[in-house]
Amino acid sequence: MAAMAVDRGGVIRLFGRIREAWDRSRAVRRTEGRTGGEQRSHNLFEAAAAYVSACADDDQEGIDEAAGWVSPEALSFGVNELACRAVIALARERGESPRVVARALLGLPAA
């Protein structure tokens, strides 16, 4: 699997996008009434998986939807947990340390 290069400000932009998507989804939820029965709630890990997948696909609708499922703090925690698990899995696959893999994914020089 080829390493994904992310510029140094990528993480900061990701959390900025989380906050923006949350703000947009809150505005939408205020204007929409519930129709039909009770909606199924999503847990933070479902939200994080959907959010990150939508970000990877540059799917703004998916980003906004996933960001509305949980609070920004919960989404941030879920994205962090997903990142940790992904780095660990990739490190095991490559036979490298998580530190080496994380730095490579972010395009940082070896420590």
C-alpha positions as CSV (number, residue, x, y, z in Angstrom):
1,M,0.0,0.0,0.0
2,A,1.4,3.4,-1.0
3,A,1.8,6.0,1.7
4,M,-0.5,8.9,1.5
5,A,1.2,12.3,1.7
6,V,-0.6,14.9,3.8
7,D,0.9,18.4,4.2
8,R,1.7,19.6,7.7
9,G,-1.5,21.7,8.0
10,G,-3.7,18.8,7.0
11,V,-4.7,17.8,10.5
12,I,-5.5,21.4,11.4
13,R,-7.6,21.7,8.3
14,L,-9.4,18.4,9.1
15,F,-10.5,19.7,12.5
16,G,-11.5,23.0,11.0
17,R,-13.7,21.1,8.5
18,I,-15.2,19.1,11.4
19,R,-16.2,22.3,13.1
20,E,-17.6,23.9,9.9
21,A,-19.6,20.8,9.1
22,W,-20.9,20.6,12.6
23,D,-22.0,24.2,12.4
24,R,-23.8,23.6,9.1
25,S,-25.5,20.5,10.3
26,R,-26.7,22.3,13.4
27,A,-28.3,25.0,11.3
28,V,-30.0,22.3,9.1
29,R,-31.3,20.4,12.2
30,R,-32.8,23.6,13.6
31,T,-34.8,24.2,10.4
32,E,-35.9,20.6,9.8
33,G,-38.6,19.1,11.9
34,R,-38.7,15.4,12.6
35,T,-40.8,13.4,10.2
36,G,-42.2,10.0,11.0
37,G,-40.9,8.0,14.0
38,E,-37.8,8.3,16.1
39,Q,-34.6,8.3,14.1
40,R,-31.9,5.8,15.0
41,S,-29.0,7.4,16.7
42,H,-25.4,6.8,15.5
43,N,-22.5,6.2,17.8
44,L,-19.3,8.2,17.6
45,F,-17.4,5.4,15.8
46,E,-20.0,5.2,13.0
47,A,-19.9,9.0,12.7
48,A,-16.1,9.0,12.6
49,A,-16.0,6.2,9.9
50,A,-18.6,8.0,7.8
51,Y,-16.9,11.4,8.2
52,V,-13.4,10.2,7.3
53,S,-14.7,8.2,4.4
54,A,-16.6,11.2,3.1
55,C,-13.5,13.4,3.5
56,A,-11.4,10.9,1.6
57,D,-14.1,10.9,-1.2
58,D,-14.5,14.7,-1.0
59,D,-18.2,14.2,-0.4
60,Q,-19.5,17.4,1.3
61,E,-23.0,16.0,1.7
62,G,-21.6,12.9,3.5
63,I,-19.3,15.1,5.6
64,D,-22.2,17.3,6.7
65,E,-24.4,14.3,7.4
66,A,-21.9,12.4,9.5
67,A,-20.9,15.6,11.4
68,G,-24.5,16.0,12.5
69,W,-24.7,12.5,14.1
70,V,-22.7,13.4,17.2
71,S,-21.2,16.4,19.0
72,P,-18.0,17.9,17.6
73,E,-16.1,16.6,20.6
74,A,-17.4,13.1,20.1
75,L,-16.6,13.3,16.4
76,S,-13.1,14.5,17.1
77,F,-12.5,11.7,19.6
78,G,-13.8,9.1,17.1
79,V,-11.6,10.5,14.3
80,N,-8.6,10.3,16.6
81,E,-9.4,6.7,17.6
82,L,-9.9,5.8,13.9
83,A,-6.5,7.4,13.1
84,C,-4.8,5.5,15.9
85,R,-6.3,2.2,14.9
86,A,-5.4,2.8,11.2
87,V,-1.8,3.7,12.0
88,I,-1.4,0.6,14.2
89,A,-2.9,-1.7,11.5
90,L,-0.8,-0.2,8.8
91,A,2.3,-0.4,11.0
92,R,1.7,-4.1,11.6
93,E,1.1,-4.7,7.8
94,R,4.4,-3.0,7.0
95,G,6.4,-4.4,9.9
96,E,7.3,-0.8,11.0
97,S,6.7,1.2,14.1
98,P,3.5,3.3,14.4
99,R,5.7,6.4,14.8
100,V,7.5,5.7,11.4
101,V,4.1,5.0,9.7
102,A,2.5,8.2,11.1
103,R,5.4,10.4,10.1
104,A,5.4,8.8,6.6
105,L,1.6,9.4,6.2
106,L,2.0,13.1,7.2
107,G,5.0,13.5,4.8
108,L,7.4,14.2,7.7
109,P,11.1,13.1,7.6
110,A,12.1,10.1,9.6
111,A,12.8,10.9,13.2
